[in-house]
């Protein structure tokens, strides 16, 4: 009987877009290499990426919540 092996899931490296196999042996996943992983980390550290807050605090509402 033949053994049925699943094909590894392929994702694109977030930095260079190179196809990467999503396997446990890839210690840098979802990145293709340590280089791409460190470049991405550096971009976060330099605040090049931001996650927008969908509900900014309006000063008047903030003061009302504090009971002022």
Secondary structure, 3 states (H helix, E strand, C coil): CCCCCCCCEEEECCCCCCEEEECCCCCCCCCCCHHHHHHHHHHHHCCCCCCCCCCCCCHHHHHHHCCC
